[in-house]
Amino acid sequence: MYEILTALDEARRLIVGVDSKLAEIVLLSLRVSLTAVLLASLIGLPLGAAIAVSRFPGRQTLIVVLNALMGLPPVVVGLVVYLLLSRAGPLGQFGILFTPAAMVVAQTILIFPIVAALSRQVIEDAWQEYRDQLRSLGAGPIASALTLLWDTRFSLVTIVLAGFGRAAAEVGAVIIVGGNIDGVTRVMTTAIALETSKGDLPLALGLGVILITLVLALNAAAYWVKDTAQRRYG
């Protein structure tokens, strides 16, 4: 018990003192996850909106596939990305394996189905409510999708935040494609796993506290956005 308390106190000192190693790991984690969320949102939100307002052969199959992909095993995604980016793979010429770019690719693949599937559901609910009105105004599929994206923006923000939470807490895929290289690809989750196995509890606990704080802040932000939207727009 004494060792745990000592480790907690040392972790507190690392956080308060803004330890350089800890700060480097946290900043890299945020950079990788934010980039992945941005890319996943740029692809997933328009796709979700397009599926919501369109009717085409195979639409239900596509929806089922997107919903199923939300549960993609991270280690499988990591393995697939590793094979694609390895020297023998089709994308090996880019030489980005074991770099932050490879981690961004893996996280984007993991987050994209979540953003696309959940945004599709939100926008389709809005489409059912406003479809006749939009059609009476002469809005086509593209204009309708853009209008509904804006109208449901507060709900979509919570979806994006959920995607970021998934990315920030990911370990399986990023450790496969990133290699957990100190000072290059070591992020919070992989560092916690490594430092715990090494017995360096202060750093592992410090990173754990920051990660939990980040997740709590994201949930609070999502609740605040949703509550603000409901109070402002009913």
Phi and psi in degrees as a GROMACS rama.xvg file:
@    title "Ramachandran Plot"
@    xaxis  label "Phi"
@    yaxis  label "Psi"
@TYPE xy
-62.3224  -40.3894  TYR-2
-63.8941  -38.7102  GLU-3
-66.2374  -44.4645  ILE-4
-63.1498  -39.9876  LEU-5
-62.9823  -42.2623  THR-6
-64.1489  -40.3146  ALA-7
-63.6263  -40.4862  LEU-8
-66.3063  -40.0147  ASP-9
-67.3748  -36.4275  GLU-10
-63.2477  -39.8948  ALA-11
-61.6238  -40.8076  ARG-12
-65.6613  -38.5292  ARG-13
-63.3345  -40.4675  LEU-14
-71.3177  -49.8409  ILE-15
-63.6987  -39.5051  VAL-16
-81.7701  1.14729  GLY-17
48.9148  62.8731  VAL-18
-55.5318  135.366  ASP-19
-62.3029  -41.1536  SER-20
-66.5025  -43.8411  LYS-21
-63.2188  -44.2149  LEU-22
-63.0999  -39.1028  ALA-23
-62.2261  -42.8739  GLU-24
-66.244  -44.5891  ILE-25
-64.0594  -45.0557  VAL-26
-63.2984  -39.9024  LEU-27
-65.5261  -40.9299  LEU-28
-58.398  -46.8418  SER-29
-65.3255  -40.7636  LEU-30
-63.5652  -44.744  ARG-31
-66.4017  -48.0262  VAL-32
-67.8829  -41.7487  SER-33
-64.8234  -39.2214  LEU-34
-64.1578  -43.258  THR-35
-63.647  -41.605  ALA-36
-64.8632  -41.098  VAL-37
-60.8754  -47.5509  LEU-38
-64.6658  -44.4817  LEU-39
-63.1257  -36.1084  ALA-40
-71.9127  -39.7852  SER-41
-62.9734  -29.7998  LEU-42
-92.5486  -46.363  ILE-43
-71.5803  -40.7518  GLY-44
-65.344  -49.5659  LEU-45
-61.7076  -38.6043  PRO-46
-64.9659  -44.3211  LEU-47
-59.979  -41.9199  GLY-48
-66.4305  -41.167  ALA-49
-63.7523  -42.3168  ALA-50
-66.4138  -36.228  ILE-51
-65.1414  -39.451  ALA-52
-99.4636  -3.29998  VAL-53
-109.83  156.402  SER-54
-129.533  120.756  ARG-55
-153.118  158.26  PHE-56
-59.5822  134.26  PRO-57
87.0102  4.74752  GLY-58
-61.5797  -46.5973  ARG-59
-63.595  -37.064  GLN-60
-63.9309  -41.7262  THR-61
-63.2264  -40.1514  LEU-62
-63.4084  -43.9845  ILE-63
-61.6414  -42.2494  VAL-64
-63.6648  -44.9576  VAL-65
-60.9312  -43.7824  LEU-66
-63.1786  -38.5785  ASN-67
-68.3688  -36.5399  ALA-68
-68.6113  -16.06  LEU-69
-62.565  -24.2761  MET-70
-100.7  24.695  GLY-71
-55.9627  128.771  LEU-72
-66.6362  123.414  PRO-73
-55.9065  -38.3602  PRO-74
-67.1952  -32.0407  VAL-75
-68.4739  -42.7203  VAL-76
-60.4453  -44.0911  VAL-77
-60.2948  -41.499  GLY-78
-64.5467  -44.7156  LEU-79
-62.6745  -45.8283  VAL-80
-64.6162  -38.5171  VAL-81
-59.3413  -45.6152  TYR-82
-65.1238  -36.7908  LEU-83
-69.0044  -36.8153  LEU-84
-95.7706  -8.1872  LEU-85
-67.2362  165.005  SER-86
-58.1253  -32.5897  ARG-87
-85.8896  -6.80922  ALA-88
-84.4129  169.037  GLY-89
-65.8793  -23.4236  PRO-90
-109.239  14.2156  LEU-91
-64.4832  -22.9301  GLY-92
-63.7366  -21.5661  GLN-93
-78.3779  -19.461  PHE-94
61.703  38.8609  GLY-95
-105.215  1.90898  ILE-96
-63.8945  141.421  LEU-97
63.8882  37.0687  PHE-98
-132.257  163.756  THR-99
-57.13  -29.8268  PRO-100
-61.7187  -39.9288  ALA-101
-65.6008  -36.5943  ALA-102
-66.8374  -37.2833  MET-103
-63.3448  -42.6449  VAL-104
-59.1252  -48.0601  VAL-105
-62.975  -44.9973  ALA-106
-67.5903  -36.2734  GLN-107
-61.8287  -43.0771  THR-108
-63.3902  -35.9734  ILE-109
-71.8634  -38.2313  LEU-110
-83.5717  -34.0899  ILE-111
-50.8155  -48.6937  PHE-112
-62.4061  -34.1568  PRO-113
-64.2569  -48.7418  ILE-114
-63.8071  -45.5723  VAL-115
-65.7939  -46.9795  ALA-116
-68.2446  -45.5049  ALA-117
-70.8066  -38.233  LEU-118
-67.6382  -35.2139  SER-119
-59.3521  -43.5823  ARG-120
-65.9232  -44.3796  GLN-121
-63.0143  -46.6866  VAL-122
-71.3106  -33.9114  ILE-123
-66.2456  -37.5706  GLU-124
-61.0947  -42.8904  ASP-125
-67.5208  -36.1845  ALA-126
-62.8727  -40.0084  TRP-127
-61.9587  -33.1784  GLN-128
-80.0933  -37.9777  GLU-129
-110.09  6.23603  TYR-130
-57.0238  -51.0857  ARG-131
-63.4347  -39.5313  ASP-132
-64.9218  -43.9182  GLN-133
-66.1216  -39.5275  LEU-134
-67.7136  -36.0024  ARG-135
-66.5482  -26.0805  SER-136
-86.122  -0.489718  LEU-137
81.685  18.6307  GLY-138
-76.669  128.263  ALA-139
-82.5976  -176.927  GLY-140
-57.9349  -43.0445  PRO-141
-66.8072  -47.4353  ILE-142
-63.6511  -39.005  ALA-143
-65.0886  -43.3016  SER-144
-62.2886  -44.5968  ALA-145
-64.1592  -40.6051  LEU-146
-63.0013  -43.8768  THR-147
-72.1164  -31.8619  LEU-148
-59.948  -42.2279  LEU-149
-71.1485  -41.1788  TRP-150
-65.8481  -32.5491  ASP-151
-102.309  20.9421  THR-152
-58.6205  -34.2944  ARG-153
-69.4367  -40.7468  PHE-154
-66.4157  -36.0557  SER-155
-68.6572  -32.0119  LEU-156
-62.1326  -40.7695  VAL-157
-64.959  -33.9292  THR-158
-66.8703  -43.6942  ILE-159
-63.3553  -40.7459  VAL-160
-63.8082  -37.6066  LEU-161
-63.6703  -39.2848  ALA-162
-63.315  -40.0356  GLY-163
-65.5351  -39.2364  PHE-164
-60.9899  -40.5003  GLY-165
-63.8242  -42.251  ARG-166
-66.0254  -45.372  ALA-167
-64.5227  -29.315  ALA-168
-93.6659  1.32259  ALA-169
-75.8306  138.619  GLU-170
-131.499  -40.1855  VAL-171
-59.5697  -51.4614  GLY-172
-70.9386  -42.7748  ALA-173
-69.8524  -29.7381  VAL-174
-73.9593  -27.0692  ILE-175
-73.9468  -46.4946  ILE-176
-89.8632  -18.7541  VAL-177
-96.7342  -29.2975  GLY-178
81.9762  -5.37648  GLY-179
55.557  46.7023  ASN-180
-83.9669  125.588  ILE-181
-59.3493  126.566  ASP-182
80.0354  -1.68459  GLY-183
-125.253  -54.837  VAL-184
-130.791  17.9752  THR-185
-86.4999  115.703  ARG-186
-110.115  -179.919  VAL-187
-59.0931  -48.1357  MET-188
-67.08  -43.5425  THR-189
-69.9009  -35.0491  THR-190
-67.1486  -39.4365  ALA-191
-60.7171  -45.1658  ILE-192
-61.7984  -44.3961  ALA-193
-68.8448  -48.5276  LEU-194
-66.2996  -32.4978  GLU-195
-66.0376  -42.759  THR-196
-66.0329  -29.1541  SER-197
-82.0474  -14.8921  LYS-198
89.1458  9.29523  GLY-199
-87.0529  76.1658  ASP-200
-67.4369  -36.4069  LEU-201
-56.903  -47.8812  PRO-202
-66.8411  -42.2526  LEU-203
-62.0338  -43.2289  ALA-204
-67.2633  -40.3528  LEU-205
-60.424  -45.3202  GLY-206
-66.86  -36.7897  LEU-207
-63.3357  -42.2013  GLY-208
-62.5143  -43.7945  VAL-209
-64.3708  -41.8001  ILE-210
-64.7441  -44.1273  LEU-211
-64.2868  -42.0499  ILE-212
-60.048  -40.9893  THR-213
-63.4813  -44.6836  LEU-214
-63.5886  -43.4067  VAL-215
-62.907  -40.418  LEU-216
-63.7802  -39.2594  ALA-217
-64.2213  -43.2334  LEU-218
-64.7883  -39.9002  ASN-219
-64.5875  -41.0266  ALA-220
-64.4899  -41.8546  ALA-221
-63.0822  -42.6735  ALA-222
-64.7811  -41.1106  TYR-223
-64.5695  -42.3152  TRP-224
-62.3013  -46.8621  VAL-225
-64.435  -43.0691  LYS-226
-65.6408  -41.5882  ASP-227
-63.0057  -41.5679  THR-228
-64.1783  -41.9951  ALA-229
-66.4261  -39.4518  GLN-230
-72.5041  -34.4642  ARG-231
-80.6224  -37.6344  ARG-232
-116.124  2.74891  TYR-233
